[in-house]
Amino acid sequence: MSSEWSLPNLLANLHDAIEGDLRRAREALAHPTEKGDASEAVWIEVLNKYLPRRYEARKAHVVDSEGVFSEQIDVVIHDRQYSPLVFTFQDSFIVPAESVYAVFEAKQEMTADHIAYAQRKVASVRRLHRTSVPVPTVEGVKPPKEPQHILGGMLTLACGWSPAFGDTMAGHLTKDLDTGRLDIGCVADSGFFNFDLEQQAFHFDTAPRPATRFLFELIARLQEMATVPMLDVRAYANQIPR
């Protein structure tokens, strides 16, 4: 049976929409802060639209049960099934550390300073304490799940290096392979990168339609992570003033 639908065209259009929105933010807005806010909004909208419903993306701080806060994170991907707490104050959001799957810094352009900045932001989340409690199921109580590695990354429209994905980028990414490591990232007009755990090296993909390729790789990485630990609500309750 013939069809007017084309999956390649749908996937190509997805990338074009992301890159187009990022370019419009750069060209239409004059103030750097406005450009940054618009970039964050584009990525958050894309992630909330295309990630499975169990995930939610938002700009937020992350807090642990000991009352320690991360720096503000441009894009936090978090779970609400086992970690239902999301604190709000005016336009600010605070999510518990246990609920976090991934954190990203969003900028208009990939630079050495922005990579270092993103690494510091990611590290501020990974250093937080995370609880885990046994999980009741119909098959009985399952033991607490070990908190897993939180994905860290960077999202940009462009990169001024030539080539964008070469020794210069690799050199800056490898400056922190510990708590600040960036596992995955996208330069919407050039390509995306991800860190290969087996080879302990960064892989650069400069094939066409990088935003779509990045999104699919991110979904695959999230699938591999399964579910976040169920947080200890009583540990957070200990912070309630007496």
CORGI-V385203 format. One record per residue. N is the residue number from 0. D_CENTER is the distance of its C-alpha to the mean C-alpha in Angstrom with 2 decimals. Layout:
# CORGI-V385203
[[N/D_CENTER] [N/D_CENTER]]
This chain:
# CORGI-V385203
[[0/40.17] [1/38.92] [2/35.85] [3/34.57] [4/30.96] [5/29.11] [6/25.79] [7/25.37] [8/26.04] [9/23.54] [10/20.72] [11/22.03] [12/22.18] [13/18.54] [14/17.63] [15/20.46] [16/19.32] [17/15.83] [18/17.55] [19/20.42] [20/18.59] [21/16.94] [22/20.46] [23/22.14] [24/20.05] [25/21.14] [26/24.72] [27/25.45] [28/24.19] [29/26.08] [30/24.49] [31/21.52] [32/20.00] [33/20.46] [34/18.89] [35/15.75] [36/15.68] [37/16.34] [38/13.54] [39/10.99] [40/13.08] [41/13.17] [42/9.51] [43/9.39] [44/12.67] [45/11.83] [46/9.10] [47/11.58] [48/14.34] [49/13.52] [50/11.50] [51/14.17] [52/15.40] [53/14.57] [54/10.93] [55/10.43] [56/8.00] [57/9.59] [58/10.25] [59/11.57] [60/13.08] [61/12.89] [62/16.40] [63/18.24] [64/21.67] [65/23.47] [66/22.51] [67/20.31] [68/17.50] [69/14.52] [70/14.38] [71/12.94] [72/9.20] [73/8.63] [74/5.66] [75/5.55] [76/5.54] [77/8.99] [78/12.31] [79/15.64] [80/18.12] [81/18.78] [82/17.27] [83/18.77] [84/18.89] [85/17.14] [86/19.20] [87/19.87] [88/22.14] [89/22.98] [90/19.79] [91/17.73] [92/15.59] [93/15.37] [94/13.81] [95/15.21] [96/13.67] [97/14.73] [98/12.65] [99/9.15] [100/7.50] [101/4.08] [102/3.57] [103/3.96] [104/7.63] [105/9.27] [106/12.88] [107/15.79] [108/16.68] [109/15.71] [110/18.18] [111/19.11] [112/18.75] [113/15.27] [114/14.15] [115/16.04] [116/14.64] [117/10.98] [118/12.38] [119/14.21] [120/11.48] [121/9.51] [122/13.05] [123/13.91] [124/11.60] [125/12.72] [126/16.27] [127/16.51] [128/18.94] [129/18.04] [130/20.87] [131/21.70] [132/24.79] [133/26.81] [134/25.93] [135/28.97] [136/29.37] [137/32.40] [138/33.05] [139/33.16] [140/30.96] [141/28.34] [142/27.57] [143/24.52] [144/21.42] [145/20.29] [146/16.88] [147/14.61] [148/12.42] [149/8.97] [150/6.61] [151/5.96] [152/5.86] [153/7.56] [154/8.51] [155/12.27] [156/15.38] [157/17.76] [158/18.85] [159/22.39] [160/23.18] [161/25.60] [162/24.53] [163/20.93] [164/19.91] [165/22.62] [166/23.90] [167/22.79] [168/19.07] [169/19.57] [170/21.54] [171/19.02] [172/16.15] [173/18.67] [174/19.73] [175/17.40] [176/16.99] [177/17.15] [178/14.98] [179/13.18] [180/12.55] [181/9.86] [182/9.53] [183/8.36] [184/8.56] [185/10.68] [186/13.85] [187/14.91] [188/18.58] [189/18.81] [190/16.56] [191/13.47] [192/13.22] [193/12.34] [194/13.96] [195/16.85] [196/17.61] [197/21.19] [198/22.09] [199/20.07] [200/19.43] [201/17.06] [202/17.66] [203/17.80] [204/18.21] [205/20.04] [206/21.31] [207/21.67] [208/19.13] [209/16.04] [210/13.65] [211/14.95] [212/14.94] [213/11.29] [214/10.56] [215/13.11] [216/11.96] [217/8.48] [218/10.74] [219/13.09] [220/10.94] [221/10.08] [222/13.82] [223/14.83] [224/13.34] [225/15.55] [226/15.66] [227/14.69] [228/17.89] [229/20.09] [230/20.21] [231/23.61] [232/24.37] [233/27.58] [234/25.87] [235/24.22] [236/27.63] [237/29.21] [238/27.69] [239/29.71] [240/32.51] [241/35.97]]
